[in-house]
Amino acid sequence: MKIISANLNGIRAAAKKGFFDWMQKESPDVVCIQETKAQIDQLSDPVFAPEGYYRYFFDAQKKGYSGTAIYSKKEPDNIRTGLGWDVADTEGRYIQADFGHLSVASLYLPSGSSKDERQQLKMEFLDKLEPMLKEMARSDREYIICGDWNIVHKKIDIKNFNGNKKRSGCLPEERAWMDRLFGDDIGMTDAFRVLNQEAEQYTWWSNRGQAWANNTGWRIDYQVISPKLADKLESTSIYKDERFSDHAPLIMNYNYDI
């Protein structure tokens, strides 16, 4: 089973850059998209409905903002949208597809970089998400939560650690939350790091300056999985041969059938 997670920073812009052509060549079983920045009625062009895939969207109420989506080869048993609180639901930040005993979700965690109020909202989002993730880690179901979590975990996950420790996404309290996520407190697993412990494995680069050219990046896109799926992991890669947005797609292969 191949799963791709990709923040597209606008699904229409990414389509023009060849994302869906690349996706069909990759032939993933499931694609989790974040930041669609579109309403479903704006996606009538056939490019957004590639042959062989079911598609599901959870749009933000505000046009041209946020939004998540899932494409899958197999028709899900059930689709869930939202998490039950305002910012998650009005901004289209969570969509989940259920396949038998496996749930695959696309999550777009808020950024706190624009102003202090959004950072506070981000931390409240994490507080509300934590008990749900604990339940997932201990559930009989298996979960793969793909997405842009807007937080680096460790020093290895960011090029300029010391220069960013006071910036949203690299704050000590955010990284401490990630410690809990991947530690005993919550108990989920960072799928990428099970297979790859190398430095400079980034998934996002600022559009300012020469961040992409100099690989001055952040690893903020994850596939967060139930711990019992760790031994099902086969391979992983971050696709950087083409640029569809300011993020790079994260690809994981699992020895698992849906």
TORLUM-813967 format. One line per 8 residues: their letters; for each residue x negated, z, y negated of C-alpha. Coordinates in steps of 0.2 Angstrom, whole numbers. Layout:
<atoms>
a> X Z Y | ...
</atoms>
This chain:
<atoms>
mkiisanl> 0 0 0 | -7 -5 -17 | -1 3 -33 | -6 -1 -50 | -4 9 -66 | -5 1 -83 | -2 6 -100 | 2 -11 -108
ngiraaak> 4 -6 -126 | 18 -18 -127 | 24 -28 -112 | 28 -43 -122 | 10 -44 -129 | 3 -41 -112 | 13 -55 -104 | 6 -67 -117
kgffdwmq> -12 -61 -112 | -8 -65 -94 | -4 -48 -86 | 10 -55 -75 | -1 -69 -69 | -14 -57 -64 | -1 -45 -56 | 5 -59 -45
kespdvvc> -12 -63 -39 | -16 -45 -36 | 1 -44 -26 | 3 -25 -28 | 17 -16 -19 | 22 -6 -34 | 17 -7 -52 | 20 7 -64
iqetkaqi> 20 2 -83 | 19 13 -98 | 22 9 -116 | 33 -6 -114 | 38 -6 -132 | 54 -16 -128 | 72 -15 -124 | 78 -23 -108
dqlsdpvf> 88 -36 -118 | 72 -42 -125 | 65 -46 -108 | 76 -61 -102 | 61 -73 -101 | 57 -77 -82 | 39 -70 -85 | 46 -53 -85
apegyyry> 55 -55 -68 | 41 -61 -56 | 47 -68 -40 | 47 -55 -26 | 49 -40 -36 | 63 -28 -41 | 61 -21 -59 | 67 -5 -67
ffdaqkkg> 66 0 -85 | 68 16 -95 | 68 11 -113 | 65 23 -128 | 80 24 -140 | 69 19 -154 | 66 0 -153 | 48 -6 -151
ysgtaiys> 42 11 -145 | 36 20 -129 | 46 16 -113 | 41 15 -95 | 45 3 -81 | 42 1 -62 | 40 -16 -52 | 41 -15 -33
kkepdnir> 41 -27 -19 | 53 -16 -9 | 70 -11 -16 | 70 8 -19 | 82 20 -11 | 85 28 -28 | 79 27 -46 | 78 42 -57
tglgwdva> 76 41 -76 | 71 55 -87 | 65 73 -85 | 79 83 -93 | 73 87 -110 | 74 77 -127 | 57 69 -129 | 55 64 -111
dtegryiq> 72 56 -111 | 75 49 -128 | 58 41 -128 | 59 34 -111 | 44 43 -104 | 48 45 -85 | 55 34 -72 | 54 37 -53
adfghlsv> 57 26 -38 | 60 34 -21 | 55 25 -5 | 59 35 11 | 49 51 9 | 38 44 -5 | 42 45 -23 | 32 34 -36
aslylpsg> 34 38 -54 | 28 30 -71 | 24 44 -84 | 19 42 -102 | 14 58 -109 | 15 60 -128 | 0 58 -139 | -3 72 -151
sskderqq> -15 62 -162 | -3 57 -176 | 1 74 -183 | 1 93 -178 | 20 92 -174 | 17 79 -161 | 3 90 -153 | 14 105 -152
lkmefldk> 27 94 -144 | 14 87 -132 | 10 105 -126 | 28 110 -124 | 30 94 -114 | 16 100 -102 | 24 118 -101 | 40 110 -95
lepmlkem> 32 98 -83 | 21 111 -75 | 35 119 -64 | 41 102 -58 | 23 97 -53 | 21 113 -44 | 37 110 -34 | 31 92 -30
arsdreyi> 14 98 -24 | 23 110 -12 | 37 98 -7 | 40 90 10 | 41 74 0 | 26 65 -6 | 23 60 -24 | 12 48 -34
icgdwniv> 14 51 -52 | 5 36 -61 | 3 35 -79 | -5 38 -96 | -7 57 -97 | -16 56 -114 | -29 69 -108 | -47 68 -102
hkkidikn> -50 81 -88 | -69 84 -89 | -85 79 -99 | -88 65 -86 | -72 57 -92 | -76 53 -110 | -91 45 -118 | -93 56 -133
fngnkkrs> -87 73 -127 | -95 84 -140 | -88 73 -154 | -71 73 -148 | -68 92 -143 | -57 95 -158 | -47 79 -155 | -30 77 -146
gclpeera> -33 72 -129 | -49 81 -127 | -44 99 -133 | -50 114 -123 | -32 119 -120 | -27 102 -114 | -42 101 -102 | -38 118 -96
wmdrlfgd> -20 112 -92 | -28 98 -81 | -39 111 -72 | -23 119 -67 | -15 103 -62 | -29 99 -50 | -33 117 -46 | -23 130 -36
digmtdaf> -11 134 -50 | -1 117 -48 | -10 109 -33 | -9 91 -36 | -24 79 -33 | -33 66 -45 | -33 51 -33 | -47 42 -42
rvlnqeae> -59 56 -41 | -56 58 -23 | -65 41 -21 | -76 39 -36 | -86 53 -44 | -96 42 -56 | -98 43 -74 | -92 31 -87
qytwwsnr> -76 26 -77 | -65 24 -92 | -47 17 -94 | -44 17 -113 | -55 11 -128 | -51 13 -146 | -48 -3 -155 | -59 4 -169
gqawannt> -77 -2 -171 | -86 -8 -155 | -78 5 -143 | -75 -9 -130 | -91 -18 -132 | -101 -1 -131 | -90 6 -117 | -86 21 -128
gwridyqv> -70 25 -118 | -59 39 -111 | -52 41 -94 | -34 46 -98 | -24 35 -85 | -22 43 -68 | -13 42 -51 | -9 61 -48
ispkladk> -4 63 -30 | 3 76 -18 | -13 84 -9 | -7 78 8 | -9 60 2 | -28 62 -1 | -33 57 16 | -23 41 14
lestsiyk> -33 34 0 | -43 19 4 | -51 11 -12 | -49 12 -30 | -54 1 -45 | -52 -1 -64 | -49 -19 -69 | -59 -24 -84
derfsdha> -62 -43 -81 | -47 -47 -93 | -40 -36 -107 | -21 -35 -107 | -20 -20 -119 | -32 -6 -125 | -30 2 -108 | -36 -5 -91
plimnyny> -26 -6 -76 | -30 8 -63 | -28 1 -45 | -27 12 -29 | -25 7 -11 | -17 19 1 | -16 18 20 | 3 21 19
di> 18 10 21 | 34 10 12
</atoms>
